[in-house]
Amino acid sequence: MTIKYTKEEALDYHIGGKIGIDVKTPVKTAKDLTLAYSPGVAEPCKEIEADPQAAYKYTNKANLVAVISDGSAVLGLGDIGAAASKPVMEGKSVLFKKFANVDAFDIEINESDPKKIVEICKAISVTFGGINLEDIKAPKCFEIEKELQEAVNIPVMHDDQHGTAIITTAGLINALEISGKKIKDIKIVVSGSGAAGIACARMYRALGVEHILMVDSKGVIHSKRENLTKEKLEFASDTDARTMADAINGADMFLGLSKPGVLTKEMIKTMAPYPIIFALANPVPEIYPEEIKEVRDDAMIGTGRSDYPNQVNNVLGFPYIFRGALDVRAKKITENMKMAAAKALAALAKEPVPAEVCEALGAKDIKFGIEYIIPNPFDKRVLGVVSTAVAKAAFDDGVARVDSFDAKEYKKSLEKR
């Protein structure tokens, strides 16, 4: 299903912006006004002054995320600058609210220096329960995320990196179950060495993958290449492969985070049995599913598009990851929390698919298999499953600020929201 729209429709939709502020407490009487502002507001101020953690109780901090970008790597648009990125960041805020009831403010920073961006974010971090970094180009996004997380005591996540990694890891887990392959034996080729490509490769290694070849615009990233960033050096392989055709021969999985046309039908023919092909360039993938099916009937295919099965959509991750992290007042998002999210998504795909999800996708029946290894964003169960897994991992890792955590009760509370 391809949804078409005109330029005028898109512009009209965004007139006045997509988000606003609503008031949660009554302001109908003189007493309400006294409580909302002066002098009643002094009471929570004094409580927070005495104990900064009281801000989670007396303000919106416990349910507030900052969506922060410098506009240097906006999906499909590139380095368009801070102001032009605002519609995208507003859109991200909409998704936070609609999918996980997390309030989010978009903040566009007109600054290119990574260290200054970190200082700005650090200075305003007291307002928020978490920070979602967005559309910041590599390699500075790695530096910003790392240094900012070390500087603040709230969760920081660059979704362009970890969102894609979490969703594709879920798909990989299920694809391996279907094929019967062992994680340590498979060979993965990653096309694209930007923020998402590096994060995905790191997560696959954490899962147990030992053989990864990364390909950038100059070819295979191998140990004899010079002038590699430290991130690319992590994946510089001792190999004779130099081209995509060399790399893909015998590969069990292709992850595309690059551009259309880098993968051909002839290359796909050389892949191992039950190949996993995640062609995520958007809106035009590295190769279309129809082309893959012309030469392979055993391929497990995912794209970034909503009109094909197994959509790798970051909305399956970030709203629910922050929901879980916020609800246990987490200090950070750990690697275990990310992996917990991936495993929860993988497990959900094996559960019976609700009728309303099938209806939304225009299908009579959907079952776990090569056409369904990743849950669909329409599945309302994602909130309870992923947020609970993340919150539990935060508590187990010792980064939560709550004294106790009951996973079953928490999941029930999410299902009631």
C-alpha positions in Angstrom: 0.0 0.0 0.0 1.5 3.3 -1.1 -0.1 6.4 0.4 0.0 9.3 -2.0 -0.3 13.0 -1.2 0.3 16.4 -2.9 2.7 19.0 -1.9 -0.2 21.3 -0.9 -1.7 18.6 1.4 1.6 18.1 3.1 2.1 21.9 3.6 -1.5 22.4 4.8 -1.0 19.6 7.4 1.9 21.4 9.0 0.5 24.9 9.1 0.9 26.2 12.7 3.0 23.2 13.7 2.0 19.8 14.9 2.3 20.0 18.7 1.1 22.4 21.4 0.8 22.6 25.2 -2.2 21.4 27.2 -2.9 22.1 30.9 -3.4 19.1 33.1 -4.6 20.8 36.3 -7.7 22.9 36.8 -7.4 26.7 36.4 -11.0 27.8 36.8 -11.0 29.7 40.1 -8.9 32.3 41.9 -7.7 29.6 44.3 -6.6 27.4 41.3 -4.6 30.4 40.0 -3.1 30.8 43.4 -2.0 27.2 43.5 -0.8 27.1 39.9 1.4 30.2 40.3 2.0 32.6 43.1 2.2 32.1 46.0 1.2 28.3 46.0 3.9 27.3 43.6 6.5 28.1 46.2 5.7 24.9 48.1 6.9 22.4 45.4 9.8 24.7 44.7 11.0 24.4 48.3 10.5 20.6 48.2 12.6 20.3 45.0 15.3 22.7 46.5 15.6 20.3 49.5 15.5 17.2 47.3 16.1 17.6 43.5 14.5 14.1 42.9 11.2 15.6 44.0 11.0 17.2 40.6 9.9 13.8 39.3 6.9 14.1 41.6 5.9 17.8 41.4 6.7 18.6 37.8 6.3 17.0 34.4 10.0 15.8 34.4 8.9 12.2 34.9 7.1 12.2 31.5 9.1 14.7 29.5 11.7 14.0 26.8 13.7 16.6 24.8 14.0 15.8 21.0 17.2 17.6 20.1 18.9 18.1 16.7 21.3 20.3 14.9 19.7 19.3 11.6 23.0 18.0 10.2 21.7 14.6 9.0 17.9 14.7 8.4 16.7 11.5 6.8 16.4 11.9 3.0 17.3 15.6 3.2 20.9 15.7 4.6 22.4 18.8 6.3 19.5 21.2 6.1 20.2 23.1 9.3 18.5 23.5 12.6 15.5 25.6 11.6 14.6 23.4 8.6 14.7 20.3 10.8 12.0 21.6 13.1 9.1 19.9 11.3 10.8 16.5 11.7 11.5 17.0 15.4 7.9 18.1 15.9 6.9 14.9 14.1 9.1 12.9 16.5 7.4 14.5 19.4 4.0 13.5 17.9 5.1 9.9 17.8 6.3 10.0 21.4 2.9 11.2 22.5 0.6 9.1 20.3 2.4 5.8 20.8 3.6 5.9 24.4 1.9 9.0 25.9 5.3 10.6 26.5 5.4 14.4 26.3 8.2 15.7 24.2 9.5 19.1 23.3 11.5 19.6 20.1 14.7 21.7 20.5 16.7 22.7 17.5 20.2 23.8 18.2 21.9 26.2 15.7 25.4 25.0 16.5 27.8 22.6 14.7 30.5 22.2 17.4 29.9 18.9 19.2 31.4 20.1 22.5 29.1 23.2 22.4 26.1 21.0 21.7 27.0 18.8 24.7 27.3 21.9 26.9 23.9 23.3 25.7 22.2 20.0 26.3 23.8 19.6 29.7 22.7 23.0 30.7 19.0 22.4 29.9 18.9 18.7 31.0 17.5 19.5 34.4 14.1 20.2 32.7 13.8 16.7 31.2 13.5 13.0 32.2 15.3 12.0 29.0 17.0 13.3 25.9 16.4 11.8 22.4 19.1 13.0 20.0 18.0 13.0 16.4 19.4 13.5 12.9 23.0 14.4 14.0 25.6 13.3 11.5 28.4 10.8 12.1 31.0 10.8 13.5 30.1 13.7 15.8 26.9 12.0 16.9 29.0 9.3 18.6 31.0 11.9 20.5 27.9 13.9 21.5 25.9 10.9 22.8 28.9 9.5 24.8 30.0 12.8 26.4 26.4 13.9 27.1 25.4 10.7 28.8 28.5 10.9 31.0 27.6 14.5 31.9 23.9 14.1 32.8 22.0 11.8 35.1 19.1 11.1 32.7 18.8 8.7 29.7 20.3 9.9 26.5 19.8 8.0 23.2 20.6 8.9 19.6 17.7 7.1 17.9 19.2 7.1 14.5 21.8 4.8 15.8 20.1 2.6 18.3 16.5 2.5 17.0 17.5 0.8 13.8 19.9 -1.5 15.7 17.2 -2.7 18.1 14.5 -3.4 15.4 16.9 -5.2 13.0 18.3 -7.2 15.9 14.8 -8.4 16.7 14.4 -9.4 13.1 17.8 -11.1 13.0 16.9 -13.2 16.1 13.7 -14.5 14.5 15.3 -15.1 11.1 17.9 -17.2 12.7 15.3 -19.3 14.4 13.5 -19.9 11.1 16.7 -20.8 9.3 18.2 -22.9 12.1 21.5 -21.1 11.8 23.8 -20.4 14.7 24.6 -16.8 15.5 28.4 -17.4 15.7 28.5 -19.0 12.2 26.7 -16.4 10.1 28.3 -13.7 8.0 26.7 -10.2 7.8 27.4 -7.5 5.3 26.6 -4.0 6.3 26.2 -1.4 3.5 26.7 2.0 5.0 29.0 3.1 7.8 27.1 6.0 9.3 25.5 6.2 12.7 23.0 3.5 12.2 25.4 1.1 10.4 28.0 1.3 13.2 25.3 0.9 15.9 23.7 -2.1 14.2 27.1 -3.8 13.8 27.9 -3.2 17.4 24.6 -4.7 18.6 25.0 -7.7 16.3 28.4 -8.3 17.9 26.8 -8.1 21.3 24.3 -10.7 20.2 27.2 -13.0 19.3 27.9 -12.4 15.6 31.6 -12.9 14.8 31.8 -12.2 11.1 30.8 -8.7 9.9 32.0 -7.0 6.7 31.2 -3.3 6.4 31.1 -1.5 3.1 31.1 2.2 2.5 31.2 4.4 -0.6 34.8 3.4 -1.2 34.3 -0.3 -0.9 34.9 -2.9 1.8 36.4 -1.5 5.0 39.5 -3.7 5.3 42.6 -3.6 7.5 44.8 -2.1 4.8 42.7 1.0 4.2 44.0 4.3 5.5 42.4 7.4 7.1 39.5 5.4 8.7 37.6 6.9 11.6 37.9 5.1 14.9 34.4 3.8 14.5 35.2 2.3 11.1 38.4 0.9 12.5 36.3 -1.3 14.8 35.1 -3.1 11.7 38.1 -3.1 9.5 38.3 -6.8 8.5 41.4 -8.8 7.5 39.9 -9.8 4.1 40.6 -9.9 0.4 37.1 -8.7 -0.4 37.1 -5.2 -1.9 33.7 -4.8 -3.6 30.1 -5.4 -2.6 30.0 -8.4 -4.9 33.0 -9.8 -3.2 31.6 -9.2 0.3 28.1 -10.6 -0.4 29.2 -13.9 -1.8 28.2 -16.5 0.8 26.7 -13.9 3.2 23.8 -14.9 5.4 22.6 -11.3 5.9 22.7 -8.0 4.1 21.9 -4.8 6.0 21.4 -1.8 3.7 21.7 1.7 5.2 23.1 3.3 2.1 21.4 4.0 -1.3 19.4 2.4 -4.1 21.1 0.1 -6.5 24.0 -1.1 -4.4 22.6 -4.7 -4.3 21.7 -6.6 -7.5 19.9 -9.8 -8.3 23.1 -11.4 -9.4 24.7 -10.6 -6.0 21.7 -12.0 -4.2 22.0 -15.3 -6.1 25.4 -15.8 -4.4 24.1 -15.4 -0.8 23.8 -18.4 1.5 20.5 -20.3 1.9 17.7 -18.4 3.8 19.4 -15.0 3.3 18.2 -12.1 5.5 18.0 -9.0 3.4 17.2 -5.7 5.2 17.2 -3.1 2.4 16.5 0.0 4.5 17.4 2.9 2.2 14.2 5.1 2.1 12.0 5.7 0.2 13.9 3.7 -2.5 15.6 0.6 -1.0 18.9 -0.9 -2.1 16.9 -3.4 -4.0 13.1 -3.9 -4.1 11.5 -7.0 -2.6 10.0 -8.0 -6.0 13.5 -8.1 -7.5 14.7 -10.3 -4.7 11.8 -12.8 -5.1 12.6 -13.1 -8.8 15.8 -15.0 -7.8 15.2 -16.3 -4.3 12.2 -17.8 -2.7 13.9 -18.4 0.6 14.8 -14.8 1.5 13.6 -13.1 4.6 13.1 -9.5 3.5 12.7 -6.2 5.4 12.5 -2.6 4.2 12.0 0.8 5.8 8.6 1.1 4.0 5.1 0.5 5.3 3.9 -1.1 2.1 6.0 -4.2 2.4 6.1 -6.9 5.2 8.7 -6.6 8.0 8.9 -2.9 8.1 11.9 -1.7 10.1 10.3 1.3 11.8 12.0 3.0 14.7 8.6 3.8 16.2 8.7 0.2 17.5 11.5 1.3 19.7 12.1 4.8 20.9 8.7 5.7 22.4 8.5 2.5 24.4 12.2 2.5 25.4 11.8 6.0 26.9 8.4 5.0 28.5 10.1 2.2 30.4 13.2 4.3 31.3 11.1 7.3 32.5 8.8 5.1 34.6 11.6 3.8 36.7 13.4 7.2 36.6 16.5 5.6 34.9 19.8 7.4 35.0 20.8 6.1 31.5 19.9 3.6 28.8 22.2 0.7 29.1 23.2 -1.9 26.5 21.1 -4.5 28.4 18.1 -2.2 28.1 18.5 -2.0 24.4 19.0 -5.7 24.0 16.0 -6.4 26.2 13.9 -4.2 23.8 15.1 -6.2 20.8 14.4 -9.6 22.5 11.0 -8.4 23.6 10.1 -7.4 20.0 11.4 -10.7 18.7 9.2 -12.6 21.1 6.1 -10.6 20.3 6.4 -11.5 16.6 5.8 -15.1 17.6 2.6 -14.4 19.4 -0.8 -14.7 17.7 -1.4 -11.5 15.8 -4.6 -9.6 16.9 -7.4 -9.3 14.5 -7.2 -5.5 14.5 -3.6 -5.6 13.3 -4.5 -8.0 10.5 -7.3 -5.6 9.6 -5.1 -2.6 9.6 -2.7 -4.4 7.2 -5.5 -5.6 5.0 -4.8 -9.3 5.7 -7.0 -12.1 7.0 -4.4 -13.9 8.9 -0.8 -13.1 9.8 1.5 -15.7 11.4 5.2 -15.9 12.4 7.3 -16.8 9.4 9.5 -15.2 6.7 6.8 -12.6 5.9 6.4 -11.7 9.6 9.6 -11.7 11.7 9.1 -8.1 13.0 6.0 -6.9 14.9 3.9 -4.2 13.2 3.7 -0.7 14.6 -0.1 -1.1 14.7 0.2 -3.7 17.4 -0.8 -2.1 20.7 0.9 -4.8 22.7 4.3 -3.3 21.9 3.9 -0.8 24.7 3.4 -3.3 27.4 6.0 -5.8 26.1 8.9 -3.4 25.2 8.5 -0.9 28.0 8.3 -3.6 30.6 11.4 -5.3 29.3 13.3 -2.0 29.3 12.1 -1.0 32.8 13.1 -4.4 34.2 16.5 -4.3 32.6 17.1 -0.8 34.0 16.1 -2.0 37.5 18.3 -5.1 37.1 21.3 -3.0 35.9 21.0 -0.7 39.0 20.3 2.5 36.9 16.7 2.9 38.1 15.8 5.3 40.9 12.8 3.2 42.2 13.2 1.0 45.3 11.3 -2.0 43.9 9.9 -3.1 40.5 7.2 -5.7 39.8 7.2 -6.4 36.1 3.8 -8.1 36.0 2.1 -5.2 37.8 3.9 -2.6 35.7 2.8 -4.3 32.5 -0.8 -4.4 33.7 -0.6 -0.6 34.4 0.6 0.0 30.9 -2.2 -2.0 29.4 -4.7 0.2 31.3 -3.3 3.5 30.0 
